[in-house]
Protein backbone atom coordinates (compact mmCIF):
# COMPACT_ATOMS: atom_id res chain seq x y z
CA UNK A 1 0.00 0.00 0.00
CA UNK A 2 1.42 3.34 -1.06
CA UNK A 3 1.15 6.00 1.57
CA UNK A 4 -0.24 9.34 0.39
CA UNK A 5 2.12 12.27 0.77
CA UNK A 6 1.74 13.93 4.15
CA UNK A 7 0.11 17.35 4.10
CA UNK A 8 2.33 19.80 5.96
CA UNK A 9 0.94 23.06 7.30
CA UNK A 10 2.47 26.15 8.87
CA UNK A 11 0.57 28.67 10.94
CA UNK A 12 1.34 32.32 11.14
CA UNK A 13 -0.24 35.34 12.78
CA UNK A 14 -2.39 37.25 10.31
CA UNK A 15 -1.69 40.70 11.71
CA UNK A 16 0.09 42.21 14.64
CA UNK A 17 -2.11 42.32 17.71
CA UNK A 18 -4.69 39.95 16.18
CA UNK A 19 -5.40 36.45 17.46
CA UNK A 20 -6.52 35.05 14.14
CA UNK A 21 -4.04 32.54 12.72
CA UNK A 22 -3.79 31.45 9.09
CA UNK A 23 -2.14 28.46 7.47
CA UNK A 24 -0.06 27.67 4.42
CA UNK A 25 0.11 24.07 3.28
CA UNK A 26 2.53 21.84 1.39
CA UNK A 27 2.78 21.81 -1.54
CA UNK A 28 2.91 25.61 -1.79
CA UNK A 29 0.53 26.88 -4.46
CA UNK A 30 1.67 28.92 -7.43
CA UNK A 31 -0.39 31.85 -6.10
CA UNK A 32 1.54 31.82 -2.80
CA UNK A 33 4.92 31.61 -4.56
CA UNK A 34 4.16 34.40 -7.02
CA UNK A 35 2.77 36.59 -4.23
CA UNK A 36 6.02 36.05 -2.33
CA UNK A 37 8.09 37.00 -5.42
CA UNK A 38 6.11 40.19 -5.92
CA UNK A 39 6.31 41.22 -2.25
CA UNK A 40 2.56 40.96 -1.62
CA UNK A 41 2.64 38.66 1.42
CA UNK A 42 2.66 39.98 4.99
CA UNK A 43 5.98 39.59 6.83
CA UNK A 44 4.79 36.66 8.91
CA UNK A 45 3.66 34.75 5.82
CA UNK A 46 6.96 35.54 4.08
CA UNK A 47 8.80 34.02 7.05
CA UNK A 48 6.65 30.88 6.91
CA UNK A 49 7.11 30.48 3.14
CA UNK A 50 10.88 30.93 3.32
CA UNK A 51 11.17 28.50 6.24
CA UNK A 52 9.27 25.89 4.22
CA UNK A 53 11.35 26.47 1.08
CA UNK A 54 14.55 26.06 3.06
CA UNK A 55 13.45 22.51 4.06
CA UNK A 56 11.41 21.36 1.07
CA UNK A 57 13.33 20.56 -2.12
CA UNK A 58 10.10 19.96 -4.09
CA UNK A 59 8.61 23.39 -3.40
CA UNK A 60 11.99 25.06 -3.81
CA UNK A 61 12.37 23.55 -7.29
CA UNK A 62 8.86 24.69 -8.16
CA UNK A 63 9.64 28.22 -6.97
CA UNK A 64 12.79 28.36 -9.10
CA UNK A 65 10.83 27.11 -12.12
CA UNK A 66 8.22 29.85 -11.61
CA UNK A 67 10.82 32.57 -11.11
CA UNK A 68 11.95 32.44 -14.77
CA UNK A 69 8.68 33.34 -16.52
CA UNK A 70 7.63 35.63 -13.67
CA UNK A 71 10.90 37.53 -13.97
CA UNK A 72 10.33 37.90 -17.71
CA UNK A 73 6.77 39.15 -17.15
CA UNK A 74 7.89 41.60 -14.50
CA UNK A 75 10.18 43.33 -16.99
CA UNK A 76 7.26 44.23 -19.27
CA UNK A 77 6.40 47.86 -19.00
CA UNK A 78 9.63 48.71 -17.19
CA UNK A 79 9.53 52.14 -18.82
CA UNK A 80 5.95 53.31 -18.33
CA UNK A 81 4.46 56.31 -20.10
CA UNK A 82 4.39 59.17 -17.62
CA UNK A 83 0.97 60.23 -18.91
CA UNK A 84 -1.22 59.96 -21.99
CA UNK A 85 -1.30 63.41 -23.64
CA UNK A 86 -4.60 65.02 -24.60
CA UNK A 87 -4.50 64.87 -28.41
CA UNK A 88 -7.49 67.07 -29.16
CA UNK A 89 -5.61 70.35 -29.28
CA UNK A 90 -2.65 69.01 -31.34
CA UNK A 91 -5.07 67.44 -33.83
CA UNK A 92 -7.01 70.70 -34.22
CA UNK A 93 -3.79 72.65 -34.74
CA UNK A 94 -2.43 70.17 -37.26
CA UNK A 95 -5.78 70.04 -39.05
CA UNK A 96 -5.82 73.83 -39.37
CA UNK A 97 -2.39 73.69 -41.00
CA UNK A 98 -3.65 71.04 -43.41
CA UNK A 99 -6.13 73.41 -45.14
CA UNK A 100 -3.51 74.16 -47.77
CA UNK A 101 -3.42 70.48 -48.66
CA UNK A 102 -7.19 70.42 -48.98
CA UNK A 103 -7.08 73.37 -51.37
CA UNK A 104 -4.57 71.45 -53.46
CA UNK A 105 -6.96 68.50 -53.43
CA UNK A 106 -9.79 70.63 -54.76
CA UNK A 107 -7.50 71.88 -57.50
CA UNK A 108 -6.58 68.33 -58.48
CA UNK A 109 -10.24 67.37 -58.56
CA UNK A 110 -11.04 70.29 -60.86
CA UNK A 111 -8.09 69.52 -63.12
CA UNK A 112 -9.12 65.91 -63.33
CA UNK A 113 -12.63 66.87 -64.37
CA UNK A 114 -14.04 64.61 -61.71
CA UNK A 115 -12.51 61.60 -63.46
CA UNK A 116 -10.85 58.54 -62.04
CA UNK A 117 -7.36 60.12 -61.96
CA UNK A 118 -8.63 63.11 -60.01
CA UNK A 119 -10.41 60.89 -57.49
CA UNK A 120 -7.29 58.78 -56.98
CA UNK A 121 -5.17 61.89 -56.44
CA UNK A 122 -7.68 63.23 -53.94
CA UNK A 123 -7.70 59.97 -51.98
CA UNK A 124 -3.88 59.90 -51.92
CA UNK A 125 -3.65 63.47 -50.65
CA UNK A 126 -6.22 62.82 -47.93
CA UNK A 127 -4.34 59.73 -46.78
CA UNK A 128 -1.01 61.57 -46.69
CA UNK A 129 -2.47 64.54 -44.82
CA UNK A 130 -4.22 62.29 -42.30
CA UNK A 131 -1.03 60.33 -41.68
CA UNK A 132 0.84 63.63 -41.26
CA UNK A 133 -1.66 64.90 -38.69
CA UNK A 134 -1.93 61.69 -36.65
CA UNK A 135 1.80 60.88 -36.68
CA UNK A 136 2.86 64.31 -35.51
CA UNK A 137 0.14 64.37 -32.87
CA UNK A 138 1.37 61.12 -31.33
CA UNK A 139 4.97 62.32 -31.43
CA UNK A 140 4.20 65.03 -28.90
CA UNK A 141 7.10 64.84 -26.42
CA UNK A 142 6.46 63.49 -22.96
CA UNK A 143 7.50 66.09 -20.42
CA UNK A 144 9.31 64.50 -17.48
CA UNK A 145 9.82 66.10 -14.11
CA UNK A 146 12.81 65.92 -11.81
CA UNK A 147 12.98 62.64 -9.90
CA UNK A 148 11.48 62.30 -6.42
CA UNK A 149 10.95 59.51 -3.90
CA UNK A 150 7.48 57.97 -3.81
CA UNK A 151 8.15 55.95 -0.62
CA UNK A 152 6.46 57.37 2.46
CA UNK A 153 8.18 56.80 5.80
CA UNK A 154 11.29 55.13 4.39
CA UNK A 155 13.69 53.83 7.06
CA UNK A 156 17.00 55.60 7.69
CA UNK A 157 19.88 54.07 5.74
CA UNK A 158 22.69 55.41 7.90
CA UNK A 159 24.15 58.51 9.48
CA UNK A 160 24.38 61.95 7.83
CA UNK A 161 25.37 61.80 4.19
CA UNK A 162 24.12 61.36 0.64
CA UNK A 163 23.68 58.62 -1.91
CA UNK A 164 24.31 59.56 -5.55
CA UNK A 165 22.55 57.58 -8.28
CA UNK A 166 22.00 57.88 -12.03
CA UNK A 167 18.45 57.72 -13.43
CA UNK A 168 17.40 56.88 -16.98
CA UNK A 169 16.37 60.47 -17.68
CA UNK A 170 18.62 62.55 -19.89
CA UNK A 171 18.79 66.21 -20.88
CA UNK A 172 20.90 68.56 -22.98
CA UNK A 173 23.56 70.81 -21.48
CA UNK A 174 24.93 73.68 -23.52
CA UNK A 175 28.64 74.46 -23.47
CA UNK A 176 30.09 77.96 -23.79
CA UNK A 177 30.69 77.44 -27.51
CA UNK A 178 27.00 76.64 -28.05
CA UNK A 179 27.43 72.89 -28.50
CA UNK A 180 24.81 70.74 -26.74
CA UNK A 181 25.75 67.54 -24.92
CA UNK A 182 23.35 64.88 -23.66
CA UNK A 183 23.90 63.97 -20.01
CA UNK A 184 22.07 61.86 -17.45
CA UNK A 185 20.13 63.07 -14.45
CA UNK A 186 22.00 62.33 -11.21
CA UNK A 187 20.08 62.47 -7.94
CA UNK A 188 21.45 62.99 -4.43
CA UNK A 189 19.38 61.26 -1.73
CA UNK A 190 19.66 62.04 1.98
CA UNK A 191 20.55 58.80 3.77
CA UNK A 192 18.62 59.41 7.04
CA UNK A 193 15.38 60.64 5.42
CA UNK A 194 15.50 59.12 1.88
CA UNK A 195 14.49 62.52 0.47
CA UNK A 196 15.83 63.46 -2.98
CA UNK A 197 17.60 66.71 -2.10
CA UNK A 198 19.21 67.43 -5.47
CA UNK A 199 18.72 66.62 -9.15
CA UNK A 200 21.68 67.62 -11.27
CA UNK A 201 22.70 69.17 -13.54
CA UNK A 202 20.70 72.33 -13.01
CA UNK A 203 19.39 73.31 -16.42
CA UNK A 204 16.20 74.64 -17.93
CA UNK A 205 16.28 71.95 -20.64
CA UNK A 206 13.50 69.36 -20.64
CA UNK A 207 14.17 65.81 -19.50
CA UNK A 208 13.25 62.75 -21.52
CA UNK A 209 13.68 58.99 -21.23
CA UNK A 210 17.15 58.12 -22.45
CA UNK A 211 18.03 55.51 -25.03
CA UNK A 212 21.06 53.20 -24.65
CA UNK A 213 23.07 55.39 -27.02
CA UNK A 214 22.49 58.51 -24.89
CA UNK A 215 23.62 57.39 -21.44
CA UNK A 216 27.11 58.43 -20.26
CA UNK A 217 29.80 55.77 -20.53
CA UNK A 218 31.08 56.74 -17.08
CA UNK A 219 29.81 58.71 -14.07
CA UNK A 220 31.93 59.29 -10.96
CA UNK A 221 31.92 61.32 -7.75
CA UNK A 222 35.27 62.96 -7.02
CA UNK A 223 37.03 62.35 -3.69
CA UNK A 224 35.77 64.95 -1.25
CA UNK A 225 32.31 64.73 -2.87
CA UNK A 226 32.50 68.17 -4.46
CA UNK A 227 32.24 67.32 -8.17
CA UNK A 228 30.27 64.82 -10.27
CA UNK A 229 31.94 63.92 -13.57
CA UNK A 230 30.22 62.46 -16.63
CA UNK A 231 31.90 61.11 -19.77
CA UNK A 232 29.29 61.34 -22.52
CA UNK A 233 28.36 58.71 -25.05
CA UNK A 234 29.62 59.44 -28.58
CA UNK A 235 27.74 62.41 -30.04
CA UNK A 236 28.42 63.70 -33.56
CA UNK A 237 31.51 61.50 -33.55
CA UNK A 238 32.97 63.08 -30.40
CA UNK A 239 32.84 62.69 -26.62
CA UNK A 240 33.16 65.15 -23.75
CA UNK A 241 33.93 65.26 -20.05
CA UNK A 242 31.48 67.40 -18.07
CA UNK A 243 31.83 68.44 -14.42
CA UNK A 244 28.98 69.54 -12.14
CA UNK A 245 28.98 70.88 -8.61
CA UNK A 246 27.86 67.94 -6.44
CA UNK A 247 25.85 70.21 -4.09
CA UNK A 248 24.28 72.75 -6.46
CA UNK A 249 24.25 71.01 -9.84
CA UNK A 250 25.96 73.97 -11.48
CA UNK A 251 27.96 73.18 -14.63
CA UNK A 252 31.65 73.79 -13.97
CA UNK A 253 33.20 72.94 -17.33
CA UNK A 254 32.87 70.97 -20.56
CA UNK A 255 35.99 69.45 -22.15
CA UNK A 256 35.82 67.80 -25.56
CA UNK A 257 38.11 64.77 -25.46
CA UNK A 258 41.04 65.28 -27.83
CA UNK A 259 44.71 64.47 -28.13
CA UNK A 260 46.97 66.73 -26.03
CA UNK A 261 47.76 68.84 -29.09
CA UNK A 262 44.07 69.50 -29.69
CA UNK A 263 43.57 67.10 -32.61
CA UNK A 264 40.53 64.83 -32.57
CA UNK A 265 40.92 61.29 -31.31
CA UNK A 266 41.73 58.79 -34.09
CA UNK A 267 38.75 57.31 -35.89
CA UNK A 268 37.29 54.37 -34.03
CA UNK A 269 38.73 55.28 -30.63
CA UNK A 270 36.25 55.93 -27.82
CA UNK A 271 36.40 56.69 -24.12
CA UNK A 272 35.47 53.67 -22.00
CA UNK A 273 35.98 54.44 -18.31
CA UNK A 274 37.10 57.03 -15.77
CA UNK A 275 39.33 56.94 -12.69
CA UNK A 276 40.06 59.85 -10.34
CA UNK A 277 43.23 60.26 -8.28
CA UNK A 278 42.70 60.07 -4.50
CA UNK A 279 43.55 63.76 -4.14
CA UNK A 280 41.12 64.67 -6.93
CA UNK A 281 43.77 66.57 -8.90
CA UNK A 282 44.06 64.24 -11.90
CA UNK A 283 41.61 62.22 -13.97
CA UNK A 284 42.41 59.18 -16.12
CA UNK A 285 40.19 58.19 -19.04
CA UNK A 286 40.75 54.95 -20.94
CA UNK A 287 40.59 55.24 -24.73
CA UNK A 288 40.32 52.12 -26.86
CA UNK A 289 39.40 51.20 -30.40
CA UNK A 290 38.88 48.20 -32.61
CA UNK A 291 41.71 45.63 -32.59
CA UNK A 292 42.81 46.86 -36.03
CA UNK A 293 42.75 50.57 -35.11
CA UNK A 294 46.14 52.27 -34.88
CA UNK A 295 47.55 55.54 -33.63
CA UNK A 296 45.55 56.26 -30.50
CA UNK A 297 46.44 56.67 -26.82
CA UNK A 298 45.19 54.16 -24.29
CA UNK A 299 44.88 56.64 -21.42
CA UNK A 300 44.18 60.38 -21.37
CA UNK A 301 45.40 62.31 -18.32
CA UNK A 302 43.49 65.47 -17.41
CA UNK A 303 43.68 67.89 -14.52
CA UNK A 304 40.74 68.59 -12.21
CA UNK A 305 39.74 71.58 -14.36
CA UNK A 306 39.40 69.46 -17.48
CA UNK A 307 42.60 70.35 -19.32
CA UNK A 308 44.10 67.45 -21.28
CA UNK A 309 47.66 67.10 -20.00
CA UNK A 310 48.90 64.00 -21.78
CA UNK A 311 47.99 60.97 -23.83
CA UNK A 312 49.72 57.83 -22.65
CA UNK A 313 50.60 55.17 -25.19
CA UNK A 314 50.98 52.22 -22.86
CA UNK A 315 53.20 49.45 -24.23
CA UNK A 316 51.49 46.64 -26.03
CA UNK A 317 50.99 43.38 -24.18
CA UNK A 318 53.95 41.07 -24.07
CA UNK A 319 53.75 38.13 -26.43
CA UNK A 320 53.84 35.82 -23.41
CA UNK A 321 52.21 36.59 -20.05
CA UNK A 322 52.51 34.14 -17.16
CA UNK A 323 50.00 33.14 -14.55
CA UNK A 324 50.92 34.01 -10.95
CA UNK A 325 53.04 31.41 -9.14
CA UNK A 326 51.26 28.78 -7.03
CA UNK A 327 50.57 29.95 -3.47
CA UNK A 328 52.63 27.20 -1.85
CA UNK A 329 54.77 24.15 -2.57
CA UNK A 330 55.46 20.84 -0.85
CA UNK A 331 58.24 20.78 1.76
CA UNK A 332 61.61 20.39 0.16
CA UNK A 333 60.35 21.23 -3.31
CA UNK A 334 61.04 24.72 -4.66
CA UNK A 335 58.04 26.58 -5.98
CA UNK A 336 58.31 27.91 -9.55
CA UNK A 337 58.77 31.65 -9.84
CA UNK A 338 55.97 31.91 -12.41
CA UNK A 339 52.96 29.87 -13.40
CA UNK A 340 51.85 28.59 -16.83
CA UNK A 341 52.05 31.04 -19.72
CA UNK A 342 49.49 32.50 -22.15
CA UNK A 343 50.24 33.93 -25.55
CA UNK A 344 48.51 37.27 -26.12
CA UNK A 345 47.98 36.88 -29.85
CA UNK A 346 44.33 37.09 -30.85
CA UNK A 347 41.45 39.48 -30.31
CA UNK A 348 41.93 41.87 -27.38
CA UNK A 349 38.92 43.28 -25.57
CA UNK A 350 38.33 45.37 -22.48
CA UNK A 351 37.36 43.20 -19.51
CA UNK A 352 35.96 43.89 -16.03
CA UNK A 353 33.28 46.14 -17.55
CA UNK A 354 36.06 48.35 -18.90
CA UNK A 355 37.08 49.31 -15.37
CA UNK A 356 40.17 51.40 -14.71
CA UNK A 357 41.12 51.33 -11.03
CA UNK A 358 43.64 53.52 -9.20
CA UNK A 359 45.54 52.53 -6.06
CA UNK A 360 44.78 54.23 -2.75
CA UNK A 361 48.11 56.09 -2.85
CA UNK A 362 47.49 57.29 -6.43
CA UNK A 363 50.70 55.78 -7.81
CA UNK A 364 49.33 52.89 -9.85
CA UNK A 365 46.57 52.25 -12.38
CA UNK A 366 45.13 48.79 -12.99
CA UNK A 367 43.20 47.58 -16.02
CA UNK A 368 42.15 44.22 -17.46
CA UNK A 369 42.37 42.94 -21.05
CA UNK A 370 40.82 39.65 -22.16
CA UNK A 371 42.54 37.11 -24.38
CA UNK A 372 40.36 35.32 -26.91
CA UNK A 373 41.19 32.22 -28.92
CA UNK A 374 38.97 32.69 -31.93
CA UNK A 375 35.65 33.71 -30.39
CA UNK A 376 36.30 31.89 -27.11
CA UNK A 377 37.61 33.89 -24.13
CA UNK A 378 40.46 31.99 -22.49
CA UNK A 379 42.13 34.39 -20.04
CA UNK A 380 42.50 37.93 -18.77
CA UNK A 381 45.65 40.01 -18.32
CA UNK A 382 45.79 42.40 -15.35
CA UNK A 383 48.23 45.26 -15.88
CA UNK A 384 49.93 47.47 -13.28
CA UNK A 385 50.62 50.88 -14.87
CA UNK A 386 52.57 53.78 -13.37
CA UNK A 387 50.13 56.70 -13.12
CA UNK A 388 52.87 59.28 -13.68
CA UNK A 389 54.46 57.76 -16.80
CA UNK A 390 51.99 55.26 -18.21
CA UNK A 391 54.63 52.53 -18.19
CA UNK A 392 53.37 49.00 -17.61
CA UNK A 393 55.47 47.61 -14.78
CA UNK A 394 53.84 44.20 -14.34
CA UNK A 395 51.31 41.89 -15.98
CA UNK A 396 49.74 38.65 -14.80
CA UNK A 397 47.34 36.32 -16.61
CA UNK A 398 44.39 34.47 -15.14
CA UNK A 399 42.64 31.64 -17.02
CA UNK A 400 38.89 31.62 -17.59
CA UNK A 401 36.02 33.43 -19.25
CA UNK A 402 35.96 37.04 -18.01
CA UNK A 403 33.13 38.19 -20.29
CA UNK A 404 31.05 38.97 -17.19
CA UNK A 405 33.49 40.52 -14.75
CA UNK A 406 34.04 43.57 -12.57
CA UNK A 407 37.04 45.11 -10.82
CA UNK A 408 37.43 47.60 -7.96
CA UNK A 409 40.13 48.62 -5.52
CA UNK A 410 40.33 49.59 -1.88
CA UNK A 411 40.42 53.34 -1.17
CA UNK A 412 42.50 52.85 2.00
CA UNK A 413 46.27 52.52 1.99
CA UNK A 414 46.04 50.36 5.13
CA UNK A 415 44.33 47.63 3.07
CA UNK A 416 46.00 47.75 -0.38
CA UNK A 417 43.70 45.23 -2.07
CA UNK A 418 42.38 44.90 -5.62
CA UNK A 419 39.20 42.86 -6.19
CA UNK A 420 38.43 41.11 -9.48
CA UNK A 421 35.37 38.91 -9.91
CA UNK A 422 33.95 36.88 -12.77
CA UNK A 423 30.60 35.11 -12.78
CA UNK A 424 29.18 32.17 -14.68
CA UNK A 425 29.37 28.42 -14.28
CA UNK A 426 32.61 28.55 -12.27
CA UNK A 427 32.51 32.03 -10.79
CA UNK A 428 35.61 33.19 -8.95
CA UNK A 429 36.73 36.17 -6.89
CA UNK A 430 40.42 37.09 -7.05
CA UNK A 431 42.06 39.24 -4.38
CA UNK A 432 45.34 40.96 -5.25
CA UNK A 433 47.84 42.53 -2.89
CA UNK A 434 48.84 45.79 -4.62
CA UNK A 435 51.21 47.12 -1.99
CA UNK A 436 54.81 48.04 -2.79
CA UNK A 437 55.67 44.39 -3.45
CA UNK A 438 53.78 44.46 -6.75
CA UNK A 439 50.74 42.75 -8.23
CA UNK A 440 50.41 39.58 -6.16
CA UNK A 441 47.44 37.20 -6.09
CA UNK A 442 46.57 36.95 -2.42
CA UNK A 443 43.75 34.40 -2.82
CA UNK A 444 41.18 32.89 -5.16
CA UNK A 445 37.68 32.40 -3.74
CA UNK A 446 35.29 30.04 -5.61
CA UNK A 447 31.80 31.52 -5.95
CA UNK A 448 30.11 28.78 -7.96
CA UNK A 449 27.33 30.04 -10.17
CA UNK A 450 25.01 29.22 -13.00
CA UNK A 451 25.85 26.04 -14.89
CA UNK A 452 25.12 26.05 -18.62
CA UNK A 453 25.00 23.45 -21.39
CA UNK A 454 28.01 23.18 -23.69
CA UNK A 455 28.33 26.07 -26.17
CA UNK A 456 25.55 27.98 -24.38
CA UNK A 457 25.97 31.72 -23.88
CA UNK A 458 25.64 33.20 -20.40
CA UNK A 459 24.58 36.85 -20.27
CA UNK A 460 23.91 39.24 -17.44
CA UNK A 461 25.38 41.92 -15.22
CA UNK A 462 27.91 41.98 -12.39
CA UNK A 463 29.03 44.70 -10.00
CA UNK A 464 31.46 44.98 -7.10
CA UNK A 465 31.67 47.56 -4.30
CA UNK A 466 34.37 47.54 -1.59
CA UNK A 467 33.50 48.78 1.88
CA UNK A 468 34.89 52.07 3.20
CA UNK A 469 37.88 50.35 4.85
CA UNK A 470 38.52 48.15 1.81
CA UNK A 471 38.53 44.94 3.85
CA UNK A 472 35.23 43.63 2.44
CA UNK A 473 33.47 43.81 -0.91
CA UNK A 474 29.87 43.33 -2.04
CA UNK A 475 29.20 41.52 -5.32
CA UNK A 476 25.90 41.53 -7.19
CA UNK A 477 25.31 39.24 -10.19
CA UNK A 478 22.29 38.52 -12.38
CA UNK A 479 23.00 35.86 -14.99
CA UNK A 480 20.94 33.79 -17.41
CA UNK A 481 21.50 31.23 -20.15
CA UNK A 482 20.45 32.55 -23.55
CA UNK A 483 17.46 30.74 -25.03
CA UNK A 484 16.48 29.07 -21.75
CA UNK A 485 14.73 29.91 -18.50
CA UNK A 486 17.86 29.18 -16.47
CA UNK A 487 18.91 32.14 -14.37
CA UNK A 488 20.73 32.95 -11.16
CA UNK A 489 20.55 36.02 -8.91
CA UNK A 490 23.26 36.25 -6.25
CA UNK A 491 24.63 38.69 -3.70
CA UNK A 492 27.96 37.89 -2.05
CA UNK A 493 29.96 39.53 0.71
CA UNK A 494 33.61 38.53 0.50
CA UNK A 495 36.30 39.22 3.10
CA UNK A 496 39.54 40.25 1.42
CA UNK A 497 41.56 39.99 4.62
CA UNK A 498 40.53 36.45 5.55
CA UNK A 499 39.93 35.37 1.91
CA UNK A 500 36.50 33.93 2.65
CA UNK A 501 32.88 34.29 1.57
CA UNK A 502 31.35 36.02 4.56
CA UNK A 503 27.78 35.82 3.26
CA UNK A 504 25.86 34.63 0.20
CA UNK A 505 22.28 35.57 -0.56
CA UNK A 506 20.25 33.93 -3.37
CA UNK A 507 17.35 35.96 -4.75
CA UNK A 508 14.35 34.75 -6.75
CA UNK A 509 13.91 37.57 -9.25
CA UNK A 510 16.86 39.96 -9.19
CA UNK A 511 20.02 40.51 -7.21
CA UNK A 512 20.71 44.01 -8.52
CA UNK A 513 23.68 46.30 -7.95
CA UNK A 514 24.92 46.43 -4.36
CA UNK A 515 26.68 49.53 -3.03
CA UNK A 516 28.49 49.64 0.29
CA UNK A 517 27.38 52.37 2.69
CA UNK A 518 29.95 54.92 3.83
CA UNK A 519 28.41 54.76 7.30
CA UNK A 520 29.91 52.04 9.47
CA UNK A 521 28.38 49.66 12.00
CA UNK A 522 24.89 48.21 11.94
CA UNK A 523 23.47 51.58 10.81
CA UNK A 524 25.44 51.37 7.57
CA UNK A 525 22.88 49.40 5.60
CA UNK A 526 23.72 48.14 2.12
CA UNK A 527 22.00 49.79 -0.85
CA UNK A 528 20.73 47.41 -3.53
CA UNK A 529 19.34 48.85 -6.78
CA UNK A 530 16.63 46.84 -8.53
CA UNK A 531 14.88 48.54 -11.42
CA UNK A 532 13.11 51.68 -10.23
CA UNK A 533 13.76 51.08 -6.54
CA UNK A 534 16.49 50.76 -3.93
CA UNK A 535 16.13 48.32 -1.06
CA UNK A 536 18.15 48.06 2.15
CA UNK A 537 19.98 45.02 3.51
CA UNK A 538 21.97 44.67 6.72
CA UNK A 539 25.77 44.79 6.38
CA UNK A 540 26.02 40.98 6.61
CA UNK A 541 23.18 40.53 4.04
CA UNK A 542 21.35 38.29 6.54
CA UNK A 543 17.65 39.17 6.43
CA UNK A 544 14.89 36.57 6.53
CA UNK A 545 12.03 38.96 5.80
CA UNK A 546 11.30 41.10 2.76
CA UNK A 547 13.88 43.92 2.54
CA UNK A 548 12.43 47.39 3.12
CA UNK A 549 12.11 49.66 0.11
CA UNK A 550 14.12 52.82 0.70
CA UNK A 551 13.55 54.63 -2.60
CA UNK A 552 11.17 54.25 -5.51
CA UNK A 553 11.14 56.88 -8.24
CA UNK A 554 7.80 58.70 -8.27
CA UNK A 555 7.33 58.30 -12.03
CA UNK A 556 8.18 54.58 -11.97
CA UNK A 557 11.17 54.99 -14.28
CA UNK A 558 14.25 52.84 -13.63
CA UNK A 559 17.59 53.74 -12.18
CA UNK A 560 20.74 53.06 -14.20
CA UNK A 561 23.46 52.79 -11.55
CA UNK A 562 24.43 53.61 -7.99
CA UNK A 563 27.45 55.92 -8.01
CA UNK A 564 28.74 56.56 -4.48
CA UNK A 565 27.83 57.54 -0.92
CA UNK A 566 29.15 60.31 1.32
CA UNK A 567 29.31 60.89 5.07
CA UNK A 568 28.42 64.06 6.97
Buried (B, 14 or more C-beta within 10 A) or exposed (E): EEEEEEEBEBEBBEEEEEEEEBEBEBBBEEEBBBBBBEEEBBEBBBBBBBBBBEEBEEBBEBBBEBBBEBBEEBEEEEEEEBEEBEEEEBBEEBBEEBEEBBEBBEEBBEEBEEEEEBEEBBEEBBEEBBEBBBEBBEEEEEEBEBBBBBBEEBEBBBBEBBBBBBBBBBBBBBBEEEBEBBBBBBBBBBBBEBBBEBBBBBBEBEBBBBEEEBBBBBBBBBBEBBBBBBBBBEBEEBBBBBBBBBBEBEBBBBBBBBBBEEEEBBEEBBBBBBBBBBEBEBBBBBBBBEEEEEEBBBBBBBEBEBEBEBBBEBEEBBEEBBBBBEEEEEEEEEEEEBBEEBBBEBEBBBBBBBBBBBBBBBBBBBBBBBBBEEEEBBBBBBBBBBBBEBEBEBBBBBBBBBBBBBBBBBBBEEBBBBBBBBBBBBBBBBBBBBBEEEBBBBBBBEBBBBEBEEEBEBEBBBBBBBBBBBBBBBBBBBBBBEEEBBBBBBBBBBBBBEEEBBBBBEBBBBBBBBBBBBBBEEBBBBBBBBBBBBBBBEBEBEBEEBBBBBBBBBBBBBBBBBBBBBBE
